[in-house]
Amino acid sequence: MTDPNTPPDRLATNPRSPHYDESMFERGIGIRFNGEEKTNVEEYCVSEGWVRLPVGKSLDRRGNAMTMKFSGTVEPYFLDTVAGTDDQ
């Protein structure tokens, strides 16, 4: 069983992806990529060390944002966990 306070290794925002998980988005997830907060991450993988970010306003033929894969240090966290530590 996985720790409920640890975000998944891989997560995608596209509902058609096998890595999509609605319950994670309901809880709220934040991403720190190379030490910088990112709010526009389409998909990430911690073990492989990459994120997919949209590039400009261009769309593919299905209407999804065009993305590029960037390599680096990926640190996902739950927003409700961070909010709980700020109250102390």
N, C-alpha and C positions, 0 to 999 in steps of 0.2 A: 504494500500500500504506500502511496506517495504522501508526503507531508502536505497538509492543506495550506501551509503558509509559504510554500515554494511554488513559483509560477512554472508552467510547463517548459520543457526544453525547446519546443518549437510551437509557434502559434501564428495563424494567419487571420486576416480580417475578412477575407472573401468566403462567404458561406458555401461556395462550391468546392473549396479546398478540403482535403482530408484532415488538415491540421487546424480547422476552424472549431472553436469551442465556445458556444454562446454563454455558458456559465462564467467563464473567465472574464468576458467583457462586461457582464452584469456586475461583477465584483469590482472591476476597474483595474487596468494594468498600465504601468508606466515603464518606459524603456530608457535606459542610459546607454548611449553608444559612444565608446571612446571617451567616457567621462562627461558627455554632453547630453542633456535632456532632449529627446526626440518625441514629437507629438504626431508625426505623420508616417509612422512605420506601418507598412502593409503586411509584412511577414518578418519573422526573425527565427534564428536558430542559435542557441547558446553554445552547444557542443561543437558546431562547425564554425562559429564566430562570424556570422554575417547578418545583415538586415537588408530588406528590400524597401527602397524609398521611391516615391513618385518623382518623375522627372518632368518638370514644366507642367503645362496644362494639356498635353497631348494624350489622346485616348487610343486604345486598340480597337479592333473592329467589333468587339463585344461591349464597348463602352467603359471598360476598366482603364484606370490610369496606367500609363506606361511607367515601368519601374526599372531601377538599376540595383544590382546587388553590390553592397559595400562590405568589405571585410574589416574586422576589428573586434574590440572587446564589447560584448553584449551583456548588459545587466538588467534583467527584467525584475519588477517588484510590484506588489499589490498596493494600490492607492489607499485602501482602507487600513492597511498595516502601518503605512507612513503617517496617515492622519491620526491614528491611535497613539503613536509615539510623540506627536507634537503637543498633545494635550497635557502631558506630564510636567 
